[in-house]
Protein backbone atom coordinates (compact mmCIF):
# COMPACT_ATOMS: atom_id res chain seq x y z
CA UNK A 1 0.00 0.00 0.00
CA UNK A 2 1.10 3.61 0.27
CA UNK A 3 4.62 4.45 1.32
CA UNK A 4 6.09 7.35 3.25
CA UNK A 5 7.29 9.28 0.25
CA UNK A 6 4.06 8.83 -1.75
CA UNK A 7 1.34 9.85 0.68
CA UNK A 8 -1.38 10.47 -1.89
CA UNK A 9 -1.22 7.32 -3.96
CA UNK A 10 -2.65 4.09 -2.61
CA UNK A 11 -1.65 1.70 -5.36
CA UNK A 12 0.14 -1.44 -4.27
CA UNK A 13 3.91 -1.26 -4.53
CA UNK A 14 5.69 -3.92 -6.51
CA UNK A 15 8.35 -6.09 -4.94
CA UNK A 16 11.30 -3.89 -4.02
CA UNK A 17 14.46 -4.25 -6.11
CA UNK A 18 17.64 -5.77 -4.70
CA UNK A 19 19.86 -3.28 -6.50
CA UNK A 20 17.75 -0.26 -7.47
CA UNK A 21 18.60 1.59 -10.65
CA UNK A 22 17.91 4.85 -8.84
CA UNK A 23 20.29 5.21 -5.91
CA UNK A 24 19.24 7.92 -3.48
CA UNK A 25 21.81 8.59 -0.75
CA UNK A 26 20.54 11.55 1.31
CA UNK A 27 23.30 11.34 3.92
CA UNK A 28 26.07 11.30 1.33
CA UNK A 29 24.08 13.89 -0.66
CA UNK A 30 24.47 11.78 -3.73
CA UNK A 31 21.78 10.76 -6.22
CA UNK A 32 22.58 8.50 -9.13
CA UNK A 33 20.64 6.84 -11.94
CA UNK A 34 22.05 3.87 -13.74
CA UNK A 35 22.17 4.53 -17.48
CA UNK A 36 20.52 1.22 -18.30
CA UNK A 37 17.30 3.08 -17.37
CA UNK A 38 17.72 4.85 -20.73
CA UNK A 39 19.00 1.98 -22.85
CA UNK A 40 17.58 -1.36 -21.68
CA UNK A 41 14.78 -2.94 -23.77
CA UNK A 42 13.63 -4.86 -20.66
CA UNK A 43 13.27 -1.63 -18.68
CA UNK A 44 11.39 -0.09 -21.61
CA UNK A 45 8.97 -3.01 -21.76
CA UNK A 46 8.36 -2.76 -18.03
CA UNK A 47 7.77 1.01 -18.30
CA UNK A 48 5.04 0.51 -20.89
CA UNK A 49 3.25 -1.85 -18.55
CA UNK A 50 3.95 -0.37 -15.13
CA UNK A 51 4.14 3.36 -15.89
CA UNK A 52 2.22 4.08 -19.09
CA UNK A 53 -0.31 1.33 -18.24
CA UNK A 54 -0.87 2.56 -14.68
CA UNK A 55 -0.77 6.35 -14.68
CA UNK A 56 -3.16 9.12 -15.67
CA UNK A 57 -2.07 10.16 -19.18
CA UNK A 58 -2.96 13.40 -20.94
CA UNK A 59 -5.37 12.94 -23.86
CA UNK A 60 -6.19 16.46 -24.93
CA UNK A 61 -7.98 19.62 -23.99
CA UNK A 62 -11.76 20.02 -23.91
CA UNK A 63 -11.43 23.19 -25.99
CA UNK A 64 -10.27 21.03 -28.91
CA UNK A 65 -13.78 19.56 -29.15
CA UNK A 66 -16.19 22.39 -28.26
CA UNK A 67 -19.20 21.25 -30.33
CA UNK A 68 -21.21 18.01 -30.17
CA UNK A 69 -19.62 15.50 -32.53
CA UNK A 70 -16.21 17.24 -32.55
CA UNK A 71 -13.41 14.69 -32.30
CA UNK A 72 -9.63 14.37 -32.24
CA UNK A 73 -7.69 11.14 -32.58
CA UNK A 74 -4.18 10.54 -31.34
CA UNK A 75 -2.13 7.87 -29.67
CA UNK A 76 -2.20 7.91 -25.87
CA UNK A 77 0.38 5.78 -24.11
CA UNK A 78 1.20 4.36 -27.55
CA UNK A 79 -2.38 3.14 -28.11
CA UNK A 80 -4.79 4.45 -30.76
CA UNK A 81 -7.46 6.52 -29.00
CA UNK A 82 -10.03 9.07 -30.01
CA UNK A 83 -11.86 11.67 -27.97
CA UNK A 84 -15.29 12.86 -29.09
CA UNK A 85 -17.91 15.14 -27.59
CA UNK A 86 -21.12 13.10 -27.42
CA UNK A 87 -24.00 14.48 -29.48
CA UNK A 88 -26.62 13.27 -26.98
CA UNK A 89 -24.88 13.95 -23.68
CA UNK A 90 -22.28 16.62 -24.43
CA UNK A 91 -19.82 14.46 -22.48
CA UNK A 92 -16.20 14.00 -23.45
CA UNK A 93 -15.97 10.35 -24.52
CA UNK A 94 -12.60 8.65 -24.91
CA UNK A 95 -12.64 5.40 -26.84
CA UNK A 96 -10.19 2.78 -27.99
CA UNK A 97 -10.02 3.43 -31.72
CA UNK A 98 -10.89 -0.07 -32.88
CA UNK A 99 -13.98 -1.71 -34.28
CA UNK A 100 -15.48 -4.23 -31.86
CA UNK A 101 -16.06 -6.57 -34.81
CA UNK A 102 -12.61 -7.33 -36.21
CA UNK A 103 -10.41 -4.46 -35.23
CA UNK A 104 -10.07 -1.76 -37.90
CA UNK A 105 -9.80 1.87 -36.83
CA UNK A 106 -13.22 3.51 -36.71
CA UNK A 107 -11.88 7.08 -36.55
CA UNK A 108 -9.49 7.68 -39.44
CA UNK A 109 -9.08 11.45 -39.42
CA UNK A 110 -6.98 13.45 -36.97
CA UNK A 111 -9.84 15.84 -36.20
CA UNK A 112 -13.28 16.77 -37.43
CA UNK A 113 -16.96 16.57 -36.60
CA UNK A 114 -19.14 13.52 -37.02
CA UNK A 115 -22.34 12.07 -35.59
CA UNK A 116 -21.32 8.55 -36.55
CA UNK A 117 -18.12 6.56 -36.80
CA UNK A 118 -18.38 3.85 -39.38
CA UNK A 119 -15.80 1.13 -39.75
CA UNK A 120 -15.16 1.02 -43.49
CA UNK A 121 -14.17 -2.66 -43.42
CA UNK A 122 -17.65 -4.20 -42.84
CA UNK A 123 -19.60 -0.98 -42.26
CA UNK A 124 -20.41 -1.46 -38.59
CA UNK A 125 -21.56 1.94 -37.37
CA UNK A 126 -21.20 3.58 -33.94
CA UNK A 127 -22.54 6.89 -32.65
CA UNK A 128 -20.61 9.60 -30.80
CA UNK A 129 -21.56 8.00 -27.46
CA UNK A 130 -19.99 4.73 -28.61
CA UNK A 131 -23.23 2.82 -29.09
CA UNK A 132 -23.35 0.27 -31.89
CA UNK A 133 -26.10 1.49 -34.25
CA UNK A 134 -25.73 -0.47 -37.46
CA UNK A 135 -24.58 -3.93 -38.56
CA UNK A 136 -25.21 -4.85 -42.20
CA UNK A 137 -26.91 -8.16 -42.79
CA UNK A 138 -27.52 -8.78 -39.14
CA UNK A 139 -29.89 -11.71 -39.84
CA UNK A 140 -26.78 -13.81 -40.45
CA UNK A 141 -26.10 -13.87 -36.69
CA UNK A 142 -28.11 -16.82 -35.39
CA UNK A 143 -28.61 -15.48 -31.90
CA UNK A 144 -28.92 -11.87 -33.07
CA UNK A 145 -26.31 -9.14 -32.49
CA UNK A 146 -25.88 -7.98 -28.90
CA UNK A 147 -25.72 -4.26 -29.59
CA UNK A 148 -25.19 -3.39 -25.91
CA UNK A 149 -22.08 -5.51 -25.60
CA UNK A 150 -20.55 -4.47 -28.89
CA UNK A 151 -20.39 -0.71 -28.38
CA UNK A 152 -17.01 1.06 -28.70
CA UNK A 153 -14.73 0.24 -25.79
CA UNK A 154 -14.15 3.17 -23.46
CA UNK A 155 -10.70 3.68 -21.98
CA UNK A 156 -10.93 2.31 -18.42
CA UNK A 157 -10.88 5.71 -16.70
CA UNK A 158 -11.42 9.24 -18.05
CA UNK A 159 -11.48 12.41 -15.95
CA UNK A 160 -10.63 16.02 -16.57
CA UNK A 161 -9.33 18.91 -14.54
CA UNK A 162 -9.81 22.53 -15.72
CA UNK A 163 -10.36 21.27 -19.25
CA UNK A 164 -7.30 18.99 -19.36
CA UNK A 165 -8.61 15.50 -20.20
CA UNK A 166 -6.72 12.53 -18.80
CA UNK A 167 -7.26 8.81 -19.27
CA UNK A 168 -5.90 5.73 -17.55
CA UNK A 169 -5.83 2.14 -18.69
CA UNK A 170 -5.83 1.08 -15.02
CA UNK A 171 -9.41 0.69 -13.74
CA UNK A 172 -8.17 0.74 -10.13
CA UNK A 173 -6.21 4.00 -10.27
CA UNK A 174 -6.96 6.76 -7.73
CA UNK A 175 -9.19 9.59 -8.96
CA UNK A 176 -7.50 12.28 -11.04
CA UNK A 177 -7.58 15.07 -8.47
CA UNK A 178 -6.00 12.83 -5.83
CA UNK A 179 -3.39 11.79 -8.38
CA UNK A 180 -2.60 15.37 -9.37
CA UNK A 181 -1.95 16.27 -5.71
CA UNK A 182 0.02 19.53 -5.50
CA UNK A 183 0.14 19.89 -9.30
CA UNK A 184 -3.52 21.02 -9.22
CA UNK A 185 -2.57 24.40 -7.76
CA UNK A 186 -0.12 24.99 -10.59
CA UNK A 187 -2.67 24.10 -13.26
CA UNK A 188 -4.93 26.62 -11.50
CA UNK A 189 -2.22 29.28 -11.70
CA UNK A 190 -1.84 28.73 -15.43
CA UNK A 191 -5.56 28.69 -16.19
CA UNK A 192 -6.51 31.53 -13.83
CA UNK A 193 -3.59 33.57 -15.16
CA UNK A 194 -5.24 33.20 -18.57
CA UNK A 195 -8.47 34.63 -17.19
CA UNK A 196 -10.02 31.29 -16.21
CA UNK A 197 -10.66 29.83 -19.64
CA UNK A 198 -8.06 28.46 -22.04
CA UNK A 199 -7.82 26.87 -25.47
CA UNK A 200 -5.19 25.34 -27.73
CA UNK A 201 -4.07 27.44 -30.68
CA UNK A 202 -4.35 25.80 -34.09
CA UNK A 203 -1.06 24.22 -35.15
CA UNK A 204 0.66 21.21 -33.57
CA UNK A 205 4.33 20.43 -33.13
CA UNK A 206 4.80 16.71 -33.77
CA UNK A 207 8.41 15.65 -33.77
CA UNK A 208 10.57 12.74 -32.68
CA UNK A 209 14.17 12.25 -31.85
CA UNK A 210 16.65 9.58 -30.85
CA UNK A 211 16.83 9.78 -27.07
CA UNK A 212 15.12 8.17 -24.11
CA UNK A 213 11.88 9.85 -22.99
CA UNK A 214 13.11 10.43 -19.44
CA UNK A 215 15.85 12.69 -20.77
CA UNK A 216 13.08 14.93 -22.09
CA UNK A 217 11.40 14.87 -18.66
CA UNK A 218 14.66 16.08 -17.14
CA UNK A 219 15.31 18.64 -19.85
CA UNK A 220 11.81 20.13 -19.71
CA UNK A 221 12.46 21.55 -16.24
CA UNK A 222 16.22 21.83 -16.17
CA UNK A 223 17.15 25.34 -15.06
CA UNK A 224 20.84 24.45 -15.03
CA UNK A 225 21.21 24.03 -18.80
CA UNK A 226 19.50 27.24 -19.92
CA UNK A 227 22.50 29.57 -20.00
CA UNK A 228 25.00 27.12 -21.46
CA UNK A 229 22.80 25.39 -24.04
CA UNK A 230 20.66 28.35 -25.07
CA UNK A 231 23.30 31.04 -25.38
CA UNK A 232 22.06 32.00 -28.88
CA UNK A 233 18.52 32.61 -27.59
CA UNK A 234 19.76 34.92 -24.86
CA UNK A 235 21.96 36.73 -27.40
CA UNK A 236 18.86 37.28 -29.53
CA UNK A 237 17.00 38.72 -26.52
CA UNK A 238 19.89 41.10 -25.87
CA UNK A 239 19.95 42.13 -29.52
CA UNK A 240 16.33 43.29 -29.30
CA UNK A 241 16.90 45.18 -26.07
CA UNK A 242 16.20 42.72 -23.23
CA UNK A 243 18.13 43.24 -20.01
CA UNK A 244 19.55 39.89 -18.86
CA UNK A 245 20.90 41.12 -15.55
CA UNK A 246 18.12 39.65 -13.38
CA UNK A 247 19.09 36.19 -14.65
CA UNK A 248 17.08 33.09 -13.86
CA UNK A 249 16.42 32.49 -10.19
CA UNK A 250 13.88 30.55 -8.18
CA UNK A 251 13.14 27.22 -6.57
CA UNK A 252 12.07 23.65 -7.19
CA UNK A 253 9.00 22.18 -5.49
CA UNK A 254 8.00 18.54 -4.93
CA UNK A 255 4.26 18.35 -5.68
CA UNK A 256 3.75 14.70 -4.65
CA UNK A 257 3.19 11.53 -6.69
CA UNK A 258 6.18 12.26 -8.94
CA UNK A 259 4.95 15.69 -10.03
CA UNK A 260 7.29 18.66 -9.60
CA UNK A 261 7.74 22.23 -10.71
CA UNK A 262 10.43 24.86 -10.94
CA UNK A 263 9.25 28.44 -10.44
CA UNK A 264 11.54 31.34 -11.17
CA UNK A 265 11.97 34.84 -12.49
CA UNK A 266 13.54 35.31 -15.92
CA UNK A 267 14.69 38.02 -18.30
CA UNK A 268 12.20 37.12 -21.03
CA UNK A 269 8.76 38.65 -21.32
CA UNK A 270 5.46 36.87 -20.62
CA UNK A 271 2.29 37.52 -22.63
CA UNK A 272 0.46 37.42 -19.28
CA UNK A 273 1.75 39.74 -18.07
CA UNK A 274 5.34 40.97 -18.17
CA UNK A 275 6.30 43.36 -20.93
CA UNK A 276 9.67 43.05 -22.64
CA UNK A 277 10.98 44.64 -25.85
CA UNK A 278 10.12 41.51 -27.88
CA UNK A 279 6.44 42.45 -27.56
CA UNK A 280 6.92 45.91 -29.04
CA UNK A 281 6.29 49.34 -27.53
CA UNK A 282 2.61 49.40 -28.51
CA UNK A 283 1.89 46.28 -26.43
CA UNK A 284 2.99 47.89 -23.22
CA UNK A 285 -0.33 49.39 -22.22
CA UNK A 286 -2.29 46.22 -23.02
CA UNK A 287 0.03 44.00 -21.00
CA UNK A 288 -0.08 46.44 -18.06
CA UNK A 289 -3.87 46.34 -18.24
CA UNK A 290 -3.85 42.51 -18.17
CA UNK A 291 -1.66 42.62 -15.09
CA UNK A 292 -4.01 45.15 -13.48
CA UNK A 293 -6.93 42.78 -14.10
CA UNK A 294 -5.06 39.95 -12.36
CA UNK A 295 -4.35 42.16 -9.34
CA UNK A 296 -8.01 43.18 -9.14
CA UNK A 297 -9.17 39.58 -9.36
CA UNK A 298 -6.56 37.71 -7.35
CA UNK A 299 -4.67 40.24 -5.21
CA UNK A 300 -1.12 41.50 -5.65
CA UNK A 301 0.72 38.37 -4.43
CA UNK A 302 -1.07 35.84 -6.59
CA UNK A 303 -1.11 38.27 -9.52
CA UNK A 304 2.66 38.57 -9.21
CA UNK A 305 3.00 34.77 -9.25
CA UNK A 306 0.79 34.56 -12.35
CA UNK A 307 2.33 37.47 -14.21
CA UNK A 308 6.05 37.48 -13.47
CA UNK A 309 6.90 33.97 -12.25
CA UNK A 310 7.64 31.21 -14.76
CA UNK A 311 6.53 27.63 -14.17
CA UNK A 312 7.98 24.47 -15.71
CA UNK A 313 5.57 21.82 -14.48
CA UNK A 314 5.84 18.04 -14.82
CA UNK A 315 2.68 16.05 -14.33
CA UNK A 316 4.04 12.56 -13.90
CA UNK A 317 4.89 10.72 -16.01
CA UNK A 318 4.75 12.47 -19.39
CA UNK A 319 2.90 15.79 -19.39
CA UNK A 320 4.76 19.09 -19.34
CA UNK A 321 3.02 22.43 -18.94
CA UNK A 322 5.61 25.16 -19.28
CA UNK A 323 4.26 28.62 -18.54
CA UNK A 324 7.27 30.63 -19.70
CA UNK A 325 7.59 33.10 -22.65
CA UNK A 326 4.33 31.46 -23.79
CA UNK A 327 2.51 28.40 -22.49
CA UNK A 328 3.36 25.07 -24.05
CA UNK A 329 1.62 21.77 -23.32
CA UNK A 330 3.83 18.86 -24.30
CA UNK A 331 3.32 15.14 -24.02
CA UNK A 332 5.49 12.29 -25.22
CA UNK A 333 5.79 8.55 -25.54
CA UNK A 334 8.71 6.18 -26.14
CA UNK A 335 8.17 3.74 -29.03
CA UNK A 336 11.60 2.27 -28.17
CA UNK A 337 14.19 2.91 -25.39
CA UNK A 338 16.16 5.28 -27.63
CA UNK A 339 13.37 7.23 -29.34
CA UNK A 340 10.67 9.61 -28.20
CA UNK A 341 7.58 10.89 -30.02
CA UNK A 342 6.68 14.42 -28.86
CA UNK A 343 3.43 16.28 -29.42
CA UNK A 344 3.17 19.89 -28.29
CA UNK A 345 0.63 22.69 -28.43
CA UNK A 346 0.40 26.38 -27.52
CA UNK A 347 -2.11 27.08 -24.75
CA UNK A 348 -3.72 30.52 -24.69
CA UNK A 349 -6.60 32.40 -23.08
CA UNK A 350 -9.93 31.76 -24.84
CA UNK A 351 -11.08 34.83 -26.75
CA UNK A 352 -7.69 36.49 -26.43
CA UNK A 353 -7.35 39.84 -28.19
CA UNK A 354 -5.99 39.25 -31.69
CA UNK A 355 -2.97 41.46 -31.13
CA UNK A 356 -2.08 39.69 -27.89
CA UNK A 357 -2.53 36.27 -29.47
CA UNK A 358 -0.17 37.19 -32.27
CA UNK A 359 2.49 38.33 -29.81
CA UNK A 360 2.02 35.21 -27.66
CA UNK A 361 2.57 32.91 -30.65
CA UNK A 362 5.51 35.02 -31.74
CA UNK A 363 7.05 34.68 -28.30
CA UNK A 364 6.39 30.91 -28.34
CA UNK A 365 8.13 30.12 -31.57
CA UNK A 366 11.13 32.31 -30.86
CA UNK A 367 12.24 29.83 -28.19
CA UNK A 368 10.01 26.78 -28.49
CA UNK A 369 9.23 24.21 -31.12
CA UNK A 370 11.20 22.43 -33.83
CA UNK A 371 11.98 25.71 -35.65
CA UNK A 372 12.68 27.80 -32.53
CA UNK A 373 16.02 29.13 -31.33
CA UNK A 374 16.18 26.67 -28.41
CA UNK A 375 14.29 23.38 -28.90
CA UNK A 376 16.58 22.07 -31.71
CA UNK A 377 19.57 22.54 -29.41
CA UNK A 378 17.78 20.63 -26.64
CA UNK A 379 17.18 17.81 -29.11
CA UNK A 380 20.87 17.84 -29.96
CA UNK A 381 21.79 17.69 -26.26
CA UNK A 382 19.48 14.76 -25.52
CA UNK A 383 20.56 12.77 -28.57
CA UNK A 384 24.13 13.49 -27.57
CA UNK A 385 23.50 12.05 -24.08
CA UNK A 386 21.90 8.95 -25.57
CA UNK A 387 24.92 8.47 -27.83
CA UNK A 388 27.18 8.89 -24.81
CA UNK A 389 25.34 6.10 -22.98
CA UNK A 390 25.89 3.65 -25.82
CA UNK A 391 29.61 3.42 -25.17
CA UNK A 392 29.24 1.95 -21.68
CA UNK A 393 32.32 2.76 -19.63
CA UNK A 394 30.51 5.28 -17.45
CA UNK A 395 27.54 3.54 -15.82
CA UNK A 396 25.84 6.24 -13.76
CA UNK A 397 24.29 9.66 -14.26
CA UNK A 398 24.79 12.08 -11.38
CA UNK A 399 21.68 14.03 -10.38
CA UNK A 400 22.88 15.31 -7.01
CA UNK A 401 22.95 19.01 -7.73
CA UNK A 402 21.56 21.05 -4.84
CA UNK A 403 21.00 18.15 -2.42
CA UNK A 404 22.74 20.02 0.36
CA UNK A 405 20.52 23.08 0.16
CA UNK A 406 16.98 24.21 -0.20
CA UNK A 407 16.44 23.31 -3.86
CA UNK A 408 16.86 26.09 -6.40
CA UNK A 409 15.35 26.20 -9.89
CA UNK A 410 18.77 25.44 -11.37
CA UNK A 411 19.27 22.43 -9.09
CA UNK A 412 18.08 18.92 -9.81
CA UNK A 413 15.59 18.21 -7.01
CA UNK A 414 12.64 18.27 -9.44
CA UNK A 415 14.34 15.48 -11.41
CA UNK A 416 14.95 13.47 -8.24
CA UNK A 417 11.21 13.75 -7.48
CA UNK A 418 10.47 12.18 -10.85
CA UNK A 419 13.10 9.47 -10.51
CA UNK A 420 12.03 8.45 -6.99
CA UNK A 421 8.49 7.94 -8.18
CA UNK A 422 9.74 6.12 -11.28
CA UNK A 423 11.79 3.67 -9.20
CA UNK A 424 8.85 3.16 -6.84
CA UNK A 425 6.46 2.41 -9.68
CA UNK A 426 8.91 0.17 -11.51
CA UNK A 427 9.72 -1.80 -8.35
CA UNK A 428 11.73 -4.95 -9.04
CA UNK A 429 11.52 -4.24 -12.79
CA UNK A 430 14.14 -1.51 -12.26
CA UNK A 431 16.75 -3.75 -10.72
CA UNK A 432 20.35 -3.61 -11.80
CA UNK A 433 20.77 -7.36 -11.56
CA UNK A 434 18.15 -7.72 -14.29
CA UNK A 435 19.22 -4.79 -16.42
CA UNK A 436 22.92 -5.54 -16.68
CA UNK B 1 -2.66 33.37 -74.82
CA UNK B 2 -0.84 34.86 -77.78
CA UNK B 3 2.48 33.41 -78.91
CA UNK B 4 4.25 36.54 -77.69
CA UNK B 5 2.65 36.37 -74.25
CA UNK B 6 3.48 32.66 -74.01
CA UNK B 7 7.11 33.38 -74.87
CA UNK B 8 7.20 36.15 -72.27
CA UNK B 9 5.82 33.79 -69.65
CA UNK B 10 8.43 31.15 -70.41
CA UNK B 11 11.17 33.73 -70.35
CA UNK B 12 10.02 35.15 -67.00
CA UNK B 13 9.75 31.67 -65.53
CA UNK B 14 13.29 30.94 -66.62
CA UNK B 15 14.49 34.11 -64.90
CA UNK B 16 12.65 33.13 -61.73
CA UNK B 17 14.06 29.61 -61.90
CA UNK B 18 17.59 30.98 -62.25
CA UNK B 19 16.98 33.13 -59.19
CA UNK B 20 15.62 30.22 -57.11
CA UNK B 21 18.51 27.95 -58.16
CA UNK B 22 20.97 30.65 -57.12
CA UNK B 23 19.21 31.01 -53.77
CA UNK B 24 19.35 27.22 -53.26
CA UNK B 25 23.07 27.23 -54.05
CA UNK B 26 23.70 29.90 -51.39
CA UNK B 27 21.83 27.82 -48.79
CA UNK B 28 23.70 24.65 -49.74
CA UNK B 29 27.00 26.53 -49.49
CA UNK B 30 25.97 27.91 -46.06
CA UNK B 31 26.62 31.41 -47.46
CA UNK B 32 23.85 32.70 -45.22
CA UNK B 33 25.00 36.33 -45.09
CA UNK B 34 24.79 36.47 -48.88
CA UNK B 35 21.47 34.63 -48.79
CA UNK B 36 20.04 37.25 -46.40
CA UNK B 37 20.94 39.96 -48.92
CA UNK B 38 18.27 38.53 -51.24
CA UNK B 39 15.54 39.65 -48.80
CA UNK B 40 13.85 43.02 -48.55
CA UNK B 41 13.92 44.57 -45.10
CA UNK B 42 10.15 44.14 -44.71
CA UNK B 43 10.39 40.49 -45.76
CA UNK B 44 8.91 37.46 -44.01
CA UNK B 45 10.12 33.86 -43.83
CA UNK B 46 7.41 31.43 -42.70
CA UNK B 47 7.06 27.70 -42.10
CA UNK B 48 3.57 26.61 -40.91
CA UNK B 49 3.01 23.57 -38.68
CA UNK B 50 2.49 20.36 -40.65
CA UNK B 51 -1.18 20.04 -39.67
CA UNK B 52 -2.14 23.61 -40.69
CA UNK B 53 -0.39 24.39 -43.99
CA UNK B 54 -2.70 27.37 -44.59
CA UNK B 55 -1.92 28.82 -41.15
CA UNK B 56 -2.16 32.55 -40.51
CA UNK B 57 0.74 33.56 -38.23
CA UNK B 58 -1.43 36.19 -36.53
CA UNK B 59 -3.80 33.51 -35.29
CA UNK B 60 -2.16 30.08 -35.60
CA UNK B 61 0.99 28.54 -34.18
CA UNK B 62 3.78 28.37 -36.78
CA UNK B 63 7.06 26.48 -36.79
CA UNK B 64 8.82 29.61 -38.04
CA UNK B 65 7.48 33.14 -38.44
CA UNK B 66 10.50 35.40 -38.97
CA UNK B 67 10.41 39.06 -39.77
CA UNK B 68 13.66 40.49 -41.11
CA UNK B 69 15.10 41.10 -37.63
CA UNK B 70 14.53 37.53 -36.52
CA UNK B 71 15.65 36.15 -39.85
CA UNK B 72 18.91 38.05 -39.43
CA UNK B 73 19.16 36.65 -35.89
CA UNK B 74 18.55 33.14 -37.29
CA UNK B 75 21.41 33.66 -39.73
CA UNK B 76 23.67 34.96 -36.93
CA UNK B 77 22.76 31.97 -34.81
CA UNK B 78 23.46 29.48 -37.58
CA UNK B 79 26.77 31.18 -38.36
CA UNK B 80 27.88 30.81 -34.75
CA UNK B 81 29.32 27.73 -33.09
CA UNK B 82 26.57 27.83 -30.47
CA UNK B 83 23.64 26.64 -32.58
CA UNK B 84 24.40 23.14 -31.35
CA UNK B 85 21.94 21.35 -33.61
CA UNK B 86 23.74 22.84 -36.61
CA UNK B 87 27.31 22.83 -35.40
CA UNK B 88 28.88 21.26 -37.28
CA UNK B 89 26.55 22.11 -40.16
CA UNK B 90 24.49 19.55 -42.02
CA UNK B 91 25.18 19.00 -45.67
CA UNK B 92 22.07 20.02 -47.51
CA UNK B 93 20.76 19.82 -51.04
CA UNK B 94 17.90 22.22 -51.84
CA UNK B 95 16.05 21.04 -54.96
CA UNK B 96 13.44 23.20 -56.65
CA UNK B 97 10.87 21.92 -59.18
CA UNK B 98 7.51 22.71 -60.77
CA UNK B 99 8.13 26.44 -60.76
CA UNK B 100 5.06 28.47 -61.69
CA UNK B 101 4.66 32.22 -61.92
CA UNK B 102 1.06 33.13 -61.15
CA UNK B 103 0.59 36.54 -62.78
CA UNK B 104 3.24 37.54 -65.28
CA UNK B 105 2.27 41.18 -65.44
CA UNK B 106 2.09 41.85 -61.69
CA UNK B 107 4.58 44.19 -60.05
CA UNK B 108 5.10 41.67 -57.24
CA UNK B 109 5.32 38.14 -58.61
CA UNK B 110 3.57 35.28 -56.84
CA UNK B 111 5.63 32.19 -57.42
CA UNK B 112 4.96 28.63 -56.32
CA UNK B 113 7.43 25.76 -56.56
CA UNK B 114 7.85 22.27 -55.19
CA UNK B 115 10.89 21.57 -53.05
CA UNK B 116 12.83 18.65 -51.72
CA UNK B 117 15.49 19.52 -49.17
CA UNK B 118 17.86 16.74 -48.26
CA UNK B 119 19.79 17.05 -45.02
CA UNK B 120 22.69 14.81 -44.03
CA UNK B 121 24.38 14.96 -40.65
CA UNK B 122 26.16 12.55 -38.33
CA UNK B 123 25.20 9.54 -40.40
CA UNK B 124 21.53 10.48 -40.55
CA UNK B 125 19.44 11.33 -43.62
CA UNK B 126 16.42 13.64 -43.42
CA UNK B 127 14.21 14.79 -46.24
CA UNK B 128 11.82 17.74 -46.27
CA UNK B 129 9.19 17.88 -49.01
CA UNK B 130 6.71 20.64 -49.67
CA UNK B 131 5.75 23.74 -51.56
CA UNK B 132 7.39 27.15 -51.62
CA UNK B 133 5.30 30.29 -51.97
CA UNK B 134 7.34 33.35 -52.83
CA UNK B 135 6.50 36.95 -53.39
CA UNK B 136 9.29 38.37 -55.54
CA UNK B 137 9.85 42.02 -56.38
CA UNK B 138 11.62 42.92 -59.56
CA UNK B 139 14.88 44.76 -59.02
CA UNK B 140 17.66 46.11 -61.22
CA UNK B 141 19.73 42.97 -60.87
CA UNK B 142 16.86 40.44 -60.90
CA UNK B 143 14.56 39.88 -57.94
CA UNK B 144 14.25 40.57 -54.25
CA UNK B 145 12.37 38.28 -51.86
CA UNK B 146 9.35 39.98 -50.27
CA UNK B 147 8.25 36.79 -48.59
CA UNK B 148 9.15 33.12 -48.59
CA UNK B 149 6.87 30.50 -47.15
CA UNK B 150 7.67 26.76 -47.02
CA UNK B 151 4.56 24.59 -46.58
CA UNK B 152 5.49 21.04 -45.64
CA UNK B 153 3.78 18.04 -47.20
CA UNK B 154 4.98 15.61 -44.54
CA UNK B 155 2.16 14.93 -42.06
CA UNK B 156 4.52 15.55 -39.13
CA UNK B 157 8.20 16.06 -38.27
CA UNK B 158 8.74 12.60 -36.79
CA UNK B 159 11.24 11.59 -39.49
CA UNK B 160 13.24 14.83 -39.41
CA UNK B 161 13.09 15.89 -35.71
CA UNK B 162 13.33 19.64 -36.28
CA UNK B 163 13.61 22.51 -38.72
CA UNK B 164 16.95 23.84 -37.55
CA UNK B 165 18.18 24.34 -41.13
CA UNK B 166 16.69 26.94 -43.46
CA UNK B 167 14.35 25.35 -45.97
Interface residues (C-beta under 8 A of the other chain):
Chain A: X110 X201 X202 X203 X204 X205 X206 X207 X208 X209 X210 X229 X231 X232 X235 X236 X239 X240 X341 X345 X346 X354 X357 X358 X361 X362 X364 X365 X366 X369 X370 X371 X373 X375 X376 X377 X379 X380 X381
Chain B: X47 X48 X49 X50 X51 X52 X55 X57 X58 X59 X60 X61 X62 X63 X64 X65 X69 X70 X73 X74 X76 X77 X80 X82 X83 X84 X85 X86 X156 X157 X158 X159 X160 X161 X162 X163 X164
